[in-house]
Amino acid sequence: MSEFIFSLNVTLPIFLVMVLGWFLRQIGLLTEDFVKVVNKFNFKVTLPFMLFRDLAQVDIRAEFDLTFVLFCAVASTICFWVIWGCTKLFLRDKSMRGAFVQASFRSSAAVMGLAFIENIYGSSTMGPMMIIGAVPLYNVFSVLVLTFEAQEDEETVRDTGKIKQACINILKNPIIISILLGVVVALLKIDFPTVVDKTVNSVAQMATPLALVGLGAGFEGKKALKKIGPTVWASLIKLVIQPMVFIPIAVFAFGFTGEKLIAILIMLAAPTTPSCYIMAQNMKNDGVLTASVVVMTTLMAAFTLTGWIFLLKVMGLI
């Protein structure tokens, strides 16, 4: 019961902030222009600041575990390519493919992940290691699929042109740039003046609430209901199928337990990150489907994550 209450305490406030954004849009306090501006602001400013802050504070040299980081990277890579391949085969509506793939494989590792790990263990050393292994790939792969599956206004661009565009999008993606800068600062152990640290922290703290309010304000319930099938499938992949495949491998093939296993569970089974919605909106992909998956996975994660944590506790692995 305590695990269920804990999961609710993590996921329910996030959901309620999204509901607040939706309510404020319904009464006319927030407008469509606000949603567009706040999504762009989050994508280019607050989310990059948050990721930079989280990574810059990690003692990478002291905590680095190559096997663990490689496992996170390889598992994320396999999930992405398998989901994209299956989506190409089974999802007929091409306009939803990019959003479906991104929402199915990309977890809220930075926003919700560290909160779960710290609540269970008191502090987090493996959480940042998981972020190093998975989050950069989340963003590279998201840019890749969103570029190739973008809804073109004009004639379809040739694949060679899309490859070039994907590379350009990756290189100029503010989230990827912030991750690289954060890792460099952490490795060099650069100590910024207090005024810089406080400024970065102030901007970073806006990321999650602004993203959730913008997502809620932009949520279109009637349109989302028309996409309930893909939403349910993406949510099942995110919360159930991925951990069902890779948790046994992590335990029996690599012997991961404790904090490492919880970090892997969060990577595989945490709700879809709100930044998926921001990237989908900014890269001409299906924002309605993405928002729908974020809402459903956030609601259901209180039950599914509790179930996974209970199972791992019963087995004596955490």
Disulfide bonds with the S-S distance in Angstrom:
none
